[in-house]
Amino acid sequence: MSLDLAELLHRSSLFTELSQAELETLVRSAERRDFGRDEVIFAINEPADGLYVVASGRVKVSIPSSEGKEIIIATLGPGQIFGEMALIDDEPRSASVVAQLASTTYRIRRADFERILELHPGMARKLLRELSLRLRRANAQMESLVTLDVVGRLARFLIDLARQHGQLLGNGWVAVRRPTHQDIANSIGTTRETVTRLMAELEQRGQVVNEGKMSYLREEVLRREGE
């Protein structure tokens, strides 16, 4: 367990400055927490208790709309962090996080992280860069909601999902575990029924292949969209 977390922390740009001894200290203080699919990790407005690292699975970060509907603003997988705003201020959680798949996380308490931060001030800059990246992604998501039609938003969602969480199969295709149609709808601002209809249309056009809970996209599409 400890070696797995140490490897995750070592791969994260936020923790690259730490020595092996410091990593091991952080690992010993971290708390492993396992969550079933759709289980709440923490809810918006709850008191903040530290930073989380995703070890396996996938989680979704969401906020409620003015009508009380769920708006998914990010999905995060192994090696990614969440709850980092708790390390900057003493405010309650600004969003809810739920396990989109069965997930294992590690919680690093605020006090433990602050001790490491005092020894490595450069980590603060990296934390700010991570927050800036999240903000840019949120801005891009809002822009797509304004400028793209629902088909374009769905295509963009699937491409981003495959780029962030997909597995290269070595045969020109990328496989990714697909969220529920309701979660997709909550991410792109439409209804579950519309997502179901459009997924079938995209498959008929040969732009995506769906098998069970998996979706498959061509690598060339991801490369073209990334240019």
N, C-alpha and C positions, 0 to 999 in steps of 0.2 A: 504493500500500500504506500509506504513512504517513498520508495524508489519511483513509483508511478507519479506521485505528486512532485517530487524533485525534478523529474524530467519535464513535466508540464511547466513548472515555474522556470526552468532553465530555457525552455523554448520560447517563453513569453518575453517580448522586448522590454516589458516593464521591469523584469527581474534580472536582466543580463549582467548588471553590475555586481551582483552578490557573489561572494566567495562560496565555496562548497560548504564551509562551516556555517555560514549565515543561512544558506538554503536549508541545511539540515535543521537549524534552529527554527526556522519558519515552518518547516514540515512537521516538526514535533508539536508545535502549538496549533496547527490547523485541525479543524474538526470535519471529519467526513460525514456527509449527509446524503442519503439516497432518497430519490423521489420517484413515485410511480407516474405514469402518463397522466397528464391533466392535474397533477397535484400542485398546490400553490407553494412556492418557495418563500416568497414574502409578498405582501399586499401593499398597495399604495397607501401612504400616510402612516404606515407602521414605523415605530422607532428603528433607526438604522443601527446595525450591529457589526458592520464590517464589509469586507470584500469577499466575493465568491469567485472560484475558479471552476470551470466546467471540465470534468475529467472524462465523462462519456455521456452520450445522449445528445439532446438538443433542448434548449429552453427558449421561450418567447417572452419578450418584454412588451408590455402593453399599458395603455392609458385609456380611461373612459372618455367617450365623446360627450358633448353637451346633452345628447339624447340618452346617455347611459349605455351606449353600445361600445364594444371593445374595439380599440384601434391598435393593431400590432405594429410597433415601430422598429423592432429588430428581432432576429432569431440568431442565437449564439450556440456554437458547438465546442468540441474539445479544445482546450488550450485558451479559450477566450474568457474574459472576465466580465463580471457585472457587479452592480452595487458600489462602484468606485466613487460615486458622488458622496457616499457616506464618509469617505476619507478626507473630504475637503471641507464640509460644513457639518453642523449639528442638526440639520433639518431632517424631517421624516422622509421616508422613501417617496420618490417622485414618480414611481411607476410600479406596476405589479410584475412579478416574474413567475411564470408557470412552466412546469416541465412539459414540453411538447411531445417528447418521447421519454421513456424511462431513463432517468439521468442520475449520475453520481457527481456531486460537487464537493468542494472543500471550502470551508469558511475560514477566512483569516481575520481575526478580530482587529478592530481599529487600533487598540493599544499596542498589539504586537507589530502591526504594520508601521505605526508611528515611530516605534523604536528603531526599526530598520531605516525609515525615512530620515531620521536624524543623522544616521551614519552615512547615508548616500543621498544628499540633496538633489543629485541629478535625476533621481527617480521622480521627483516632483514634475520636472519638465516632461518626462515620458508620460506621466499620468495626464498632464494637460494635453499632450499630443493625442492620447487615446480619446479624451473627451472631445477634442476638436474633430477627430475622425468620425466619432459617433454623430456629432452635430452636422457634419458634411453629408453623411448618409441620410440623416433625417431630412435635410434640406433637399437632397436629390429625390427622396420619396415624395415630399410635398410637391416638388416641381412636376414629377410624373403624374401626380393626381390632377394637376391643373392642365398640363399640356398634352397628355396622351389620352386616347380613348380607352375604353375598358379592355379591348383586345391587346393594345399596346402595353397597358399596365400589367396584364397577366403575363405576357411574353417577357417583359422586363423582370417581373418577380421570379419566374422560373429560371431565367438566365442567372440572376443574382444568387438564387438559391443553389443552383448547380455550381457556380463559381466558388461560393463560400463553403458549401457542405458536401459537394459532389465527390464521387470516387471515379477516377479514370480507369476505364476497363481495358485499355490497350488495344481496342479495336475501332477507335474513332468515336466512341460513345462515352458519355459521362452519366453515371447512375446517381440518383439522389432519392432519399426517402421523402415522399411528398407529404406535406401537412394535410390536415383535413380540408375539405372544400370550404368549410366555414372559416377556418383560420386564414386561408388564402383570401377569402372575401373580406375579412377584417383587415387584411394587409393592403388591399388595393382599392378599398372603398366601393364595394358592390355587394351583391347578394350571393348566397350559396347556390341558388338555382342558376344564376348567370354563370358562375364559375363552372358548374357541372356542364352546362351547354357549351361553353367556349372551350373547355378542355377537350370535349369530344370533337369540336370543329378543328382545333389545332392538330389533333391526332389524325383526322381525316386528311388534312393537308400534308401530313408527313413531317410536321415541325416538331413533334414530340411523340414518344411512344410510352404508353401507360400500361403497366402490368401490376395488378394488385395495388400495393401501397407505394410502388416505385415508379419513378418517371425517368426517361432516358432522353438526353439531348446530344446532338452531335458536337464534338469538340470544335469543329470549324465555326459553328455558330457562336460559341463562347469567345473564340479568338477574334472573330469579325466584330463582335459587339464591344470587345475590349480595346479596339484600335481607335 
